[in-house]
Amino acid sequence: MKSYNMVDVEVPDNPSVKIKKDTWIRAGASGLFHIAINNGQFVSKDDLLGVICNPFGGIENKVHASVDGYVIGTNNQPVVNEGDALIHLGIEG
């Protein structure tokens, strides 16, 4: 839209990334999911992505990245069940 002079905003000069593969990070337990990363963010293997807690806050299950990649999708539902897809990671070629 900026190239057509429809908006007057600064456009960041972000490099393009070509995603060749993808994977989903799934919930290892049921509970309340608290996400710790943002969409589009690069994460390294074993980085903390979020925490699944029981409703009483007593048990925590940490969710870590299984591979290096970019966050291309997240589950925004606070209540998750074991096996639910939580975070979609895109992997560069």
C-alpha positions in Angstrom: 0.0 0.0 0.0 2.9 2.3 0.6 4.2 1.8 -2.9 0.8 3.1 -4.2 0.9 6.1 -1.8 -2.2 4.8 0.0 -0.5 5.0 3.4 2.3 7.1 4.8 4.1 4.8 7.2 7.7 3.5 7.6 8.1 0.0 6.3 10.8 -2.0 8.1 13.4 -3.5 5.8 13.2 -7.1 7.1 15.0 -9.8 5.2 12.9 -12.5 3.5 13.0 -16.1 4.9 12.3 -19.2 2.8 10.6 -21.8 4.9 11.2 -25.4 3.6 9.7 -27.5 6.4 7.4 -27.0 9.3 6.5 -28.8 12.5 4.0 -28.4 15.4 4.9 -28.3 19.0 2.1 -30.2 20.9 1.0 -30.1 24.5 2.5 -32.8 26.7 -0.2 -32.2 29.4 -3.6 -30.6 29.9 -4.0 -27.3 31.6 -3.7 -23.5 31.1 -1.1 -22.5 28.5 1.0 -19.4 29.0 2.9 -18.5 25.9 6.3 -16.8 26.2 7.2 -16.0 22.6 5.7 -13.9 19.7 4.6 -14.7 16.2 7.4 -14.3 13.7 10.1 -14.7 16.4 13.1 -16.9 15.7 13.6 -19.6 18.4 16.5 -21.9 18.9 16.3 -25.6 19.9 15.4 -26.0 23.6 14.3 -22.3 24.0 11.3 -22.0 26.4 8.1 -21.4 24.4 5.7 -21.4 27.2 4.4 -23.2 30.3 1.3 -25.4 30.9 0.0 -25.1 34.4 -2.8 -26.8 36.2 -5.7 -24.6 37.2 -4.4 -24.3 40.8 -0.9 -23.2 39.7 0.8 -26.1 41.4 2.2 -28.1 38.5 4.1 -26.6 35.6 5.1 -28.4 32.3 7.6 -26.3 30.4 7.2 -26.3 26.6 10.5 -26.1 24.7 11.4 -25.8 21.0 12.3 -29.1 19.4 14.2 -27.4 16.5 15.5 -24.0 15.3 12.8 -22.1 13.5 10.4 -19.2 13.1 7.1 -19.1 14.9 4.5 -19.0 12.2 1.4 -19.8 14.2 0.3 -20.0 17.8 -2.7 -21.5 19.6 -4.4 -18.6 21.5 -6.7 -20.7 23.5 -5.8 -20.6 27.2 -7.1 -24.1 28.0 -5.3 -26.9 26.2 -5.6 -30.7 26.3 -2.7 -33.2 26.0 -1.8 -33.5 22.3 -3.2 -30.2 21.2 -1.1 -28.2 18.7 0.4 -25.2 20.5 3.0 -23.6 18.3 3.7 -24.0 14.5 7.4 -23.6 13.7 8.7 -23.0 10.2 12.2 -24.3 9.4 14.5 -22.7 6.9 16.0 -24.8 4.2 
